[in-house]
Amino acid sequence: GACGSSTLACNLAYHALQAGTARILLADLDPLTGTIPFLLKLKSSYSFVDALTRHHSMDEDIWRGLVANWHGIEVLLSPEQPAHGIDLQSEASALLQFAAMTYDLVITD
């Protein structure tokens, strides 16, 4: 933490959009102290934790309800309250596979 990776991820997504990348996902996968929602001033009722719990039945309609839009970049937010006990290494692979098939560029933080 506190090394600037969230700032770098946000700037990378923005510059990729400016360079013409069509579909971009910026995903804040920090279950405890995610800062991308704060940096981009985004709020959502859903976070990547909701996406993890629905990954078995994920489709485009469910996904659209889980992501927020920021200037043409789709953002999968971290939870507002810390979410303890999440094993990202084993649970996030299906989520990231879905994202890789859906987007031209996926940036994770």
N, C-alpha and C positions, 0 to 999 in steps of 0.2 A: 504493500500500500504506500500511498503518498509519493509515488515515483513518476506520476504524470501519464500513466497508461490510458486513463479515461479521456484525458484531454487529447492525447495523440489519436485515440480511436475516433473521437468525434471529428477531429480535423481531417483525418484520413477519409472518413465517410463523406464529408462535405466536399473535399477536393476531388474525390472520385466522381461525385455527382456533377461537379463543374466540368470534369473531363469527359463527361458523356456516358458514364456507366448508367445503364437503364434502371435496373432493380437492385437496390442496396438494402441490406439488413444490417443494422447496428444492434448488437445484442449485449446487454449488460448482465453477465452471468455471475455476479457477485451476490451471494445470498445474504451476506451480513452487512456490507457497507457500500453497496453500489451507488455510484455518484452520477451516472449519466442522466437519470431523471432530473437531478438537481441542476446539472450543467445546462441541459436543454430546456429546463422549466416545463417538464412534462409530468402529467399525472394520468394514471390509469387505474381502473379497478382490478386490472390483471397484471401479472408479471410472468417471467419465464417459469416460475414455479407452477403456475396454472398450465402452461404449455407442457411441462414435464408430466404432469398428472394426466394429460389428455393425449399424449403422444401416440397411444395405440389407435385412437380414432380420429387423428388429425386429418383435416381436409382444408381446402381453401377458405370455406366459410367460417370455420372455427378460428383459423389462423387470423383472418381479417379482424376478428373481434379481440384478439389478444395483443396485436401490435398497435403502437401509436405512430402517427405520421408527423415528421418534422421536416418541413420544406422539401418534400419528395423522398425523404429517406424513411424507411420503416424501421421502427425502434422497438425492440423487445426489452422491456424494462425490468429492473431488479425490483424485488418487493419493498414496499414502504417500511415494513417492520422486518427486522432480521428473521431469517428462516433457518433455524438450526437443524442439523441432521440430514442435510441433503448431500448425497454422494454424486457429485457432478460427473465424475469420470465414467461411472457405469450408467447413469440415467440420461445423460445429455447426448449420447451418440445418435439415437433415433431422431431426436429433435434437430440436431445439426445436419443429419442426412436429408431430412425434409427441407430444411432451409437451403441446402446446397442445390437441391433440385428446383427450388422455387426462384432463387435469386441469382443475379450475375456476380454479385460480390457479397460475401458474408464477413463482417468484422465483429469479432468477439472481444469482450473486455472482461 
